[in-house]
Amino acid sequence: MGVFYESIPPSLIQWIPKQNWVATAPLSGSGHVNVSPKGGKYFGVVNERTFYYLDLSGSGNETISHLLEPGNGRITIQLNEFEHAAPKIVRLWGHGRVLERDTTEFNTFVKSQDLYSMLEALPGHRSVIVVDIHQVGSSCGFSVPYMDFKSFRTTLNDFYANKDKKFKAGNEKESMDHYWAYKNAWSMDGLPGLPRATIAAKRESIVPIKKMVGPRATQQYVCRNGMAPSMVLVIAMLAFLLGIMVALHADYLLSLAQNIIPEALKNAVVQGKA
């Protein structure tokens, strides 16, 4: 039977870091839902309402794009009990934040959780995903199979360690920025990806990989309100410029309003009497 909580109950806080889990980040509008299996042991619980995981580099960046999409940020974490007799499925619903590598927010969080030693052994890390949880659900999991844990794979870490070694030996194309620019600058739907990747792509004139093929591939992502990201950007820029104009000419606009509004009210009263 399903049970729901407003925060992570104490009985689950110790259980969560020991389980395999899957994160889901659905898109709004016409985009594609993404489901990302996350292996390894790089996640934890800060408190009853905050979950996090170390985001290791990969060929995709859908979760980052969805969390950064204006008005989106929704994410669900699912955890399963595979080994013990009592089955269990737990879901954490919330909104995620992307703390990009080497930013102030990233460094502050890493320090607060004492993650520096772990990150030193992970040259391929690109961010920390922090989830602010507003709902927790626990369900029976009666159909979840038994599976014995053998070991964590080291393939991903070995791959990026090798890239880091080549980069430090002088091969600039093996840098993480170069990899991110090629693989992580955009989502499969054309949403902006890792900010550092888009900057590197422009700086180094790197053409990002095409992630969708065929006649049904998305040509341009359209938000739920019917606007493409480029149009949203134009509107944001116009609003910014309008704000600057108002700030620079505030005195004149205020004086103009003081003269116009009383005259308009006077005319409305005269028309009302007529």
C-alpha positions as CSV (number, residue, x, y, z in Angstrom):
1,M,0.0,0.0,0.0
2,G,1.3,3.4,-0.9
3,V,2.3,5.9,1.8
4,F,3.0,9.6,1.2
5,Y,5.1,12.0,3.3
6,E,5.9,15.8,3.0
7,S,9.5,15.0,3.7
8,I,11.9,12.1,4.0
9,P,11.1,10.1,7.2
10,P,14.0,9.1,9.4
11,S,13.5,5.5,8.6
12,L,14.4,6.2,4.9
13,I,17.2,8.6,5.4
14,Q,19.6,5.8,6.3
15,W,18.2,3.5,3.6
16,I,18.4,5.9,0.6
17,P,22.2,6.2,0.2
18,K,22.5,2.4,0.0
19,Q,20.2,1.8,-3.0
20,N,20.5,1.9,-6.7
21,W,18.2,4.6,-8.2
22,V,16.9,6.3,-11.3
23,A,16.2,10.0,-11.8
24,T,13.5,11.2,-14.2
25,A,13.2,14.7,-15.6
26,P,10.1,15.3,-17.8
27,L,10.0,18.1,-20.3
28,S,7.1,20.5,-20.7
29,G,5.3,21.0,-23.9
30,S,6.4,19.1,-27.0
31,G,9.7,17.8,-25.7
32,H,10.7,14.3,-24.8
33,V,10.6,12.7,-21.4
34,N,14.0,11.6,-20.1
35,V,14.8,8.7,-17.8
36,S,18.4,8.5,-16.6
37,P,19.7,5.4,-14.7
38,K,22.3,6.6,-12.3
39,G,24.9,4.1,-10.9
40,G,27.5,4.4,-8.3
41,K,27.5,5.8,-4.8
42,Y,27.7,9.5,-5.4
43,F,24.5,10.7,-3.8
44,G,23.2,11.5,-0.4
45,V,20.6,13.2,1.9
46,V,21.4,16.6,3.3
47,N,18.3,16.8,5.5
48,E,14.7,15.6,5.4
49,R,13.9,17.9,2.4
50,T,17.1,17.9,0.4
51,F,18.7,15.2,-1.8
52,Y,21.7,15.5,-4.0
53,Y,23.9,13.6,-6.4
54,L,27.2,14.2,-8.1
55,D,26.5,14.6,-11.8
56,L,29.2,12.8,-13.8
57,S,29.8,13.7,-17.4
58,G,28.1,11.6,-20.1
59,S,27.1,11.9,-23.7
60,G,23.8,13.3,-22.7
61,N,22.7,16.2,-20.6
62,E,18.9,16.1,-20.6
63,T,18.5,16.4,-16.9
64,I,20.6,19.6,-16.8
65,S,18.6,21.1,-19.7
66,H,15.3,20.3,-18.1
67,L,16.2,21.7,-14.7
68,L,17.6,24.9,-16.3
69,E,14.6,25.4,-18.6
70,P,12.6,28.5,-17.4
71,G,9.5,27.4,-15.6
72,N,10.5,23.8,-15.4
73,G,13.0,22.2,-13.0
74,R,10.7,19.3,-12.1
75,I,12.5,16.0,-11.2
76,T,11.6,12.7,-9.6
77,I,14.1,10.3,-8.0
78,Q,13.1,6.6,-7.8
79,L,14.8,4.1,-5.5
80,N,14.3,0.3,-5.4
81,E,15.0,-2.4,-2.8
82,F,16.5,-5.3,-4.7
83,E,18.5,-7.3,-2.2
84,H,16.4,-7.7,1.0
85,A,13.3,-9.7,1.7
86,A,11.0,-6.7,2.2
87,P,10.4,-5.1,-1.2
88,K,10.2,-1.3,-1.5
89,I,9.9,1.5,-4.0
90,V,10.5,5.1,-2.9
91,R,10.0,8.2,-5.0
92,L,11.2,11.7,-4.2
93,W,9.4,14.5,-6.0
94,G,10.8,18.0,-6.2
95,H,12.6,20.7,-8.1
96,G,16.3,20.4,-9.0
97,R,19.1,22.9,-9.0
98,V,22.2,22.6,-11.1
99,L,25.4,23.6,-9.3
100,E,27.9,23.8,-12.1
101,R,31.5,22.8,-11.5
102,D,33.8,25.4,-10.2
103,T,31.1,28.0,-9.5
104,T,30.8,29.6,-6.1
105,E,27.5,27.7,-5.4
106,F,29.2,24.4,-6.3
107,N,32.3,25.0,-4.1
108,T,30.1,26.0,-1.2
109,F,28.0,22.9,-1.4
110,V,31.0,20.6,-1.9
111,K,32.6,22.1,1.2
112,S,29.5,21.7,3.3
113,Q,29.2,18.0,2.4
114,D,33.0,17.4,2.6
115,L,33.1,16.0,-1.0
116,Y,36.5,17.3,-2.1
117,S,38.4,14.1,-1.6
118,M,35.8,12.2,-3.6
119,L,35.8,14.7,-6.5
120,E,39.6,14.6,-6.8
121,A,39.2,11.0,-8.0
122,L,36.5,12.0,-10.4
123,P,38.0,14.3,-13.1
124,G,34.8,13.8,-15.2
125,H,32.4,15.5,-12.8
126,R,30.4,18.4,-14.2
127,S,28.0,19.5,-11.5
128,V,26.0,18.7,-8.4
129,I,22.3,18.2,-8.7
130,V,20.5,19.3,-5.6
131,V,16.8,18.4,-5.3
132,D,14.5,20.4,-3.0
133,I,11.8,17.8,-2.1
134,H,8.2,18.6,-1.6
135,Q,6.8,15.0,-1.6
136,V,7.9,11.5,-0.8
137,G,6.1,8.3,-1.7
138,S,6.7,4.7,-0.6
139,S,5.0,1.8,-2.4
140,C,5.0,-2.0,-2.0
141,G,7.4,-3.0,-4.8
142,F,6.0,-6.5,-4.9
143,S,7.0,-7.0,-8.5
144,V,10.6,-5.7,-8.1
145,P,12.9,-8.7,-8.7
146,Y,15.7,-9.9,-6.4
147,M,19.1,-8.9,-7.5
148,D,22.5,-9.4,-5.8
149,F,24.8,-6.5,-5.9
150,K,28.3,-7.5,-7.3
151,S,30.3,-4.3,-7.7
152,F,30.3,-0.8,-9.1
153,R,31.5,-0.4,-12.7
154,T,34.7,1.7,-13.0
155,T,34.4,2.1,-16.8
156,L,33.1,5.7,-16.7
157,N,35.7,6.9,-14.2
158,D,38.5,5.1,-16.1
159,F,37.4,6.8,-19.3
160,Y,37.6,10.3,-17.9
161,A,40.8,9.6,-16.0
162,N,42.4,8.7,-19.3
163,K,41.1,11.9,-20.9
164,D,42.4,13.9,-18.1
165,K,45.8,12.3,-18.4
166,K,46.0,13.1,-22.2
167,F,44.9,16.6,-21.5
168,K,47.6,17.2,-18.9
169,A,50.1,15.8,-21.4
170,G,49.3,18.6,-23.8
171,N,46.3,17.4,-25.9
172,E,43.9,20.3,-25.6
173,K,41.1,18.4,-27.4
174,E,40.9,16.0,-24.5
175,S,39.8,18.8,-22.1
176,M,36.4,18.4,-20.4
177,D,35.4,21.8,-21.8
178,H,35.9,20.5,-25.3
179,Y,34.0,17.3,-24.6
180,W,31.1,19.2,-23.0
181,A,31.0,21.7,-25.9
182,Y,30.5,18.8,-28.3
183,K,28.2,16.6,-26.3
184,N,26.5,18.7,-23.6
185,A,25.9,22.2,-25.1
186,W,22.3,21.3,-26.1
187,S,19.6,18.8,-25.3
188,M,18.1,16.5,-27.8
189,D,15.2,18.9,-28.2
190,G,17.4,22.0,-28.7
191,L,17.3,23.3,-25.1
192,P,20.4,24.9,-23.8
193,G,22.5,22.5,-21.8
194,L,25.5,23.0,-19.5
195,P,26.2,26.8,-19.5
196,R,30.0,26.2,-19.5
197,A,29.6,23.9,-22.5
198,T,27.7,26.5,-24.6
199,I,30.4,29.1,-23.7
200,A,33.2,26.7,-24.7
201,A,31.4,25.8,-28.0
202,K,31.3,29.5,-29.0
203,R,34.8,30.2,-27.8
204,E,36.3,27.3,-29.7
205,S,33.9,27.2,-32.6
206,I,32.8,23.6,-31.9
207,V,29.8,22.3,-33.7
208,P,27.7,20.3,-31.2
209,I,26.7,16.7,-32.0
210,K,23.4,16.2,-33.6
211,K,21.3,14.1,-31.2
212,M,18.2,13.4,-33.1
213,V,17.9,11.9,-36.6
214,G,15.1,11.1,-39.1
215,P,12.0,13.0,-40.3
216,R,10.5,13.1,-36.8
217,A,13.5,14.7,-35.2
218,T,12.7,17.9,-33.4
219,Q,13.6,20.9,-35.6
220,Q,12.9,23.5,-32.9
221,Y,11.8,23.1,-29.4
222,V,8.5,24.8,-28.6
223,C,7.7,25.6,-25.0
224,R,4.3,24.9,-23.4
225,N,3.2,28.5,-24.1
226,G,3.9,28.0,-27.8
227,M,7.1,30.0,-27.9
228,A,10.6,28.8,-28.9
229,P,13.5,29.4,-26.6
230,S,14.9,32.0,-29.0
231,M,11.7,34.0,-28.8
232,V,11.7,33.8,-25.0
233,L,15.3,35.1,-25.1
234,V,14.3,38.1,-27.3
235,I,11.4,39.0,-25.0
236,A,13.7,38.8,-22.0
237,M,16.3,41.1,-23.7
238,L,13.5,43.6,-24.6
239,A,12.3,43.6,-21.1
240,F,15.8,44.2,-19.8
241,L,16.3,47.1,-22.2
242,L,12.9,48.6,-21.2
243,G,14.0,48.3,-17.5
244,I,17.2,50.2,-18.3
245,M,15.2,53.0,-20.1
246,V,12.8,53.3,-17.2
247,A,15.7,53.5,-14.7
248,L,17.6,56.2,-16.8
249,H,14.5,58.3,-17.4
250,A,12.6,57.7,-14.2
251,D,12.2,61.4,-13.3
252,Y,10.9,62.4,-16.7
253,L,8.5,59.5,-16.8
254,L,7.2,60.3,-13.3
255,S,6.7,63.9,-14.2
256,L,4.9,62.9,-17.4
257,A,2.6,60.6,-15.5
258,Q,1.8,63.3,-13.0
259,N,0.7,65.6,-15.8
260,I,-1.2,63.1,-17.9
261,I,-3.1,61.0,-15.3
262,P,-4.9,64.0,-13.6
263,E,-5.9,65.4,-17.0
264,A,-7.2,61.9,-18.0
265,L,-9.2,61.7,-14.8
266,K,-10.6,65.2,-15.3
267,N,-11.8,64.3,-18.8
268,A,-13.3,61.0,-17.6
269,V,-15.4,63.0,-15.0
270,V,-16.6,65.5,-17.6
271,Q,-17.6,62.7,-19.9
272,G,-19.4,61.0,-17.1
273,K,-21.5,64.0,-16.2
274,A,-22.4,64.5,-19.9
